[in-house]
Amino acid sequence: MARLRIGSRGSELALWQANHIAALLRARGHEVALEIIKTTGDKITDVALAKVGTKGMFTKEIEEALLDHRVDLAVHSLKDLPTELSPEFEIAAITERQDPRDAFCSVKYSSIADLPQGARVGTSSLRRQAQIKTLRPDLDIYPLRGNVDTRLRKLEAGEYDAIILAAAGLNRLGKTQLVKQVIPTEIMCPAAGQGALGIEIRSGDHETGQHLAFLDDAAARATTTCERALLNKLGGGCQVPIGASAQLRNGRLHLDALVAHPDGTNILRESRDGDDPQTLGSEVGDTLLQRGGDAILKEVYGRGIAVP
């Protein structure tokens, strides 16, 4: 069996994900080692992610380790992985997807609707911010950075009335005590790829690719490919106000997508069915651009982003 080295960020969630993949590989008889790599996104903790504006902020240094042959594979939250990979890399596997939805966490309140006027909500995601402001323009949105534990501690300390986090990460870590509402996708459209793990390797490394093939889930590959095709067509990274949720329904793909102004005043939604993930995502992206998404995104990119 092979000796495989996994590159991972050092956060609790990233390590859970890397160790999860390591355990599956060890069960196949492989010897697995873990290397923790600090990324740009980990180093910049006092600025809202949308203000950093760097595509690949959570992947660049890990990819450098791959190129240097210090690691053989990297485990990423798929939503952190840029939609356009450098030709030196490929996604060898997309794992079975966990819940892609967002979770409303609060000490006192049961849902977004239950929040009092002017309540403080924590998120540094423009996608979440835009959809919250559409639902509740009266709420005050404040930046929220740090790992899951840090964010939950800030909530418990009373810095926020509520925070929004990915349900999958909370479920993986078993930190669901403050989850009061898993938000339906029709209320808050998730990020492209949310809930799935992407396993990245060097292009042409067929031996490692064969060892990882059993991890690739066909349904997760189809839905996330569709969502990432939409994101790529819109020219967005994980920190822009774009949502994408693809599902397999009766053997066909159904895609719900949105582009929103960060302040929630202008939100465009589009839904469509199709058979080819790449084509469906690209066509829905084109439609959103033609309907006014282009103008929204130009404003977001061109004038500096209206972060919380």
C-alpha positions in Angstrom: 0.0 0.0 0.0 1.0 3.6 -0.5 2.4 6.2 1.9 0.3 9.3 1.4 0.9 12.8 2.9 -2.1 15.1 3.3 -1.8 18.9 3.4 -4.4 20.7 5.5 -5.1 24.0 7.2 -4.7 23.9 11.0 -8.2 24.9 12.1 -10.3 22.4 14.1 -12.7 21.9 11.2 -9.9 21.5 8.6 -8.1 19.0 10.8 -11.4 17.0 11.3 -11.8 16.9 7.5 -8.2 15.8 6.9 -8.3 13.2 9.6 -11.6 11.9 8.3 -10.0 11.3 4.9 -6.9 9.9 6.5 -9.0 7.4 8.4 -10.8 6.2 5.2 -7.4 5.8 3.5 -5.9 3.9 6.5 -8.9 1.6 6.4 -7.7 0.7 2.9 -4.3 -0.2 4.2 -2.4 3.1 3.3 0.1 4.7 5.6 -1.0 8.4 6.0 0.8 11.4 7.4 -0.6 14.9 8.0 1.1 18.2 7.3 -0.4 21.4 8.7 0.0 24.4 6.4 -0.9 28.0 7.3 -2.6 29.9 4.5 -3.1 33.5 3.7 -6.7 33.3 4.9 -5.5 32.0 8.2 -2.9 34.7 8.7 -5.4 37.6 8.0 -7.9 37.3 10.8 -8.8 40.9 11.5 -10.3 41.8 8.1 -13.6 40.7 6.6 -12.9 38.0 4.0 -14.6 40.0 1.2 -12.2 42.8 1.9 -9.2 40.5 1.5 -10.4 39.8 -2.0 -7.8 37.1 -2.8 -9.0 34.1 -4.7 -7.4 31.0 -3.3 -6.7 32.6 0.0 -7.2 29.3 1.8 -5.5 27.1 -0.8 -2.4 28.9 -2.3 0.2 27.7 0.2 -1.2 24.2 0.2 -0.9 24.1 -3.6 2.7 25.2 -3.3 3.3 22.3 -1.0 1.7 20.0 -3.6 4.0 21.4 -6.3 7.0 21.0 -4.1 6.1 17.3 -3.4 5.9 18.0 0.3 2.4 16.6 0.3 0.6 14.2 -2.1 -3.0 15.4 -1.7 -4.9 18.3 -0.1 -8.2 18.2 1.6 -10.3 21.3 1.1 -13.8 22.5 1.9 -14.8 22.6 -1.7 -16.4 26.1 -1.4 -12.8 27.4 -0.6 -11.3 25.9 -3.8 -11.2 28.3 -6.8 -13.4 27.3 -9.7 -10.5 27.6 -12.1 -7.6 25.4 -10.9 -4.1 25.9 -12.3 -3.3 23.3 -14.9 -0.8 21.7 -12.4 -3.7 20.5 -10.3 -6.9 18.5 -10.5 -9.7 17.5 -8.2 -9.3 13.7 -7.7 -12.4 13.2 -5.6 -15.4 15.1 -4.3 -16.7 13.3 -1.2 -20.3 12.4 -0.3 -22.0 15.7 0.4 -23.2 16.7 3.9 -26.0 19.2 4.5 -25.2 22.2 2.2 -27.5 24.6 4.0 -26.7 27.5 6.4 -27.5 27.4 10.1 -28.9 30.1 12.3 -27.2 30.0 15.7 -28.3 32.0 18.7 -28.5 31.9 22.5 -31.9 33.6 22.8 -33.7 33.5 19.4 -35.2 30.7 17.4 -35.0 32.0 13.9 -34.2 35.0 11.7 -37.8 36.0 11.9 -37.7 35.9 15.7 -34.9 38.5 16.0 -35.8 41.9 17.4 -35.5 45.0 15.3 -31.9 46.2 15.1 -30.4 42.8 16.3 -26.7 42.2 15.7 -26.0 39.4 13.3 -22.5 38.1 12.7 -21.2 37.1 9.3 -18.4 38.1 6.9 -20.1 36.5 3.9 -21.6 38.9 1.4 -23.9 36.1 0.2 -25.3 35.6 3.7 -25.4 39.4 4.4 -27.4 40.1 1.2 -30.0 37.5 1.9 -30.4 38.5 5.5 -30.8 42.1 4.5 -33.4 41.1 1.9 -35.4 39.3 4.6 -34.8 41.8 7.4 -33.5 45.2 6.3 -33.7 46.3 10.0 -31.0 44.0 11.2 -27.4 45.2 11.8 -24.8 43.0 10.2 -21.3 42.8 11.8 -18.1 41.1 10.6 -17.3 37.7 12.1 -14.0 35.9 11.6 -12.2 33.1 13.3 -12.6 29.3 13.5 -16.0 27.7 14.5 -15.1 27.7 18.2 -14.1 31.3 18.2 -17.3 32.4 16.5 -19.5 30.4 18.8 -17.7 31.8 21.9 -18.3 35.4 20.6 -22.0 34.5 20.2 -22.1 33.1 23.8 -20.3 36.1 25.1 -23.1 38.3 23.8 -21.2 40.1 21.0 -23.9 39.0 18.6 -27.6 38.2 18.9 -27.1 35.5 16.2 -24.5 34.3 13.8 -24.8 32.3 10.5 -22.5 29.3 9.9 -22.4 26.4 7.5 -24.5 23.5 8.9 -22.0 20.9 7.6 -19.1 22.2 9.6 -21.2 22.4 12.8 -22.4 18.8 12.3 -18.9 17.5 11.6 -17.6 19.0 14.8 -20.6 18.1 16.9 -21.1 21.7 17.8 -24.9 22.0 17.2 -26.0 23.1 20.6 -26.7 26.7 19.5 -28.3 25.8 16.1 -31.8 27.0 16.3 -32.7 26.9 12.6 -31.3 25.1 9.6 -32.2 27.7 7.0 -34.1 26.4 3.9 -32.4 27.0 0.6 -35.3 29.0 -0.7 -34.7 31.5 2.2 -30.9 31.4 2.1 -29.2 30.0 -1.0 -26.0 28.3 0.0 -22.5 28.8 -1.4 -21.4 26.8 -4.4 -19.9 23.5 -3.1 -20.9 24.0 0.5 -21.0 20.8 2.5 -18.6 18.9 0.2 -14.9 18.1 0.5 -12.6 18.4 -2.6 -9.4 16.3 -2.7 -6.8 18.0 -4.8 -3.7 16.4 -6.3 -1.0 17.2 -8.9 -2.2 16.8 -12.4 -1.0 13.5 -13.9 -0.4 11.8 -10.6 -2.4 8.8 -11.7 -1.2 6.6 -8.8 -2.5 8.9 -6.1 -5.6 9.4 -8.1 -6.3 5.7 -8.2 -5.9 5.5 -4.5 -8.5 8.2 -4.0 -11.0 7.1 -6.6 -13.2 5.3 -4.0 -13.8 8.7 -2.3 -15.5 10.3 -5.3 -19.3 10.5 -5.0 -21.2 10.7 -8.3 -24.1 12.8 -6.9 -21.7 15.2 -5.1 -19.6 15.5 -8.3 -22.6 16.3 -10.4 -24.2 18.9 -8.1 -21.0 20.7 -7.2 -19.8 20.7 -10.7 -23.0 22.5 -11.7 -22.7 25.0 -8.9 -19.1 25.7 -9.6 -19.8 26.2 -13.3 -22.3 28.9 -12.4 -19.8 30.5 -10.1 -17.1 30.4 -12.8 -19.4 31.9 -15.4 -20.2 34.8 -13.0 -16.4 35.3 -12.3 -16.9 34.9 -8.6 -14.9 33.4 -5.7 -16.3 32.1 -2.4 -16.7 35.6 -1.0 -19.0 37.2 -3.5 -22.8 37.6 -3.2 -23.6 34.5 -5.3 -25.6 31.5 -4.2 -26.0 28.1 -5.9 -27.9 25.0 -4.9 -28.1 22.0 -7.2 -30.0 18.9 -6.5 -30.7 15.6 -8.4 -34.4 15.2 -8.9 -35.7 12.1 -10.8 -32.4 11.7 -12.5 -32.1 15.3 -13.7 -30.3 18.3 -12.2 -32.2 21.2 -10.7 -30.3 24.4 -10.1 -31.4 27.3 -8.0 -29.1 30.3 -8.1 -28.9 34.0 -7.1 -26.8 37.1 -7.5 -27.5 39.8 -4.9 -26.4 43.3 -4.1 -24.6 43.1 -0.7 -27.2 45.5 0.9 -30.1 43.2 -0.1 -31.8 45.9 -2.2 -31.4 44.0 -5.5 -31.6 40.2 -5.6 -31.8 38.1 -8.8 -32.9 34.5 -8.7 -33.0 31.9 -11.4 -34.0 28.2 -11.5 -33.6 25.6 -14.3 -33.4 21.9 -14.9 -30.8 20.2 -17.1 -28.8 17.0 -17.7 -25.2 18.2 -18.1 -23.8 19.9 -14.9 -21.4 22.1 -16.7 -23.9 23.3 -19.3 -26.7 23.9 -16.8 -24.5 26.0 -14.5 -23.0 28.0 -17.3 -26.5 28.7 -18.9 -28.0 29.8 -15.6 -24.9 32.0 -15.0 -25.4 33.6 -18.5 -29.1 34.3 -17.7 -28.3 36.0 -14.4 -25.7 38.2 -16.1 -28.1 39.2 -18.8 -30.8 40.0 -16.2 -28.6 42.5 -14.4 -26.2 40.3 -12.5 -23.4 41.8 -14.5 -24.1 45.3 -13.2 -24.4 44.1 -9.6 -21.1 42.3 -9.8 -19.3 45.2 -11.5 -20.4 47.4 -8.7 -19.2 44.9 -6.1 -15.8 44.4 -7.8 -15.3 48.0 -9.1 -16.2 50.2 -6.2 -14.9 48.2 -3.2 -17.1 45.8 -1.5 -19.8 46.9 1.1 -18.7 44.5 3.8 -20.5 44.6 7.2 
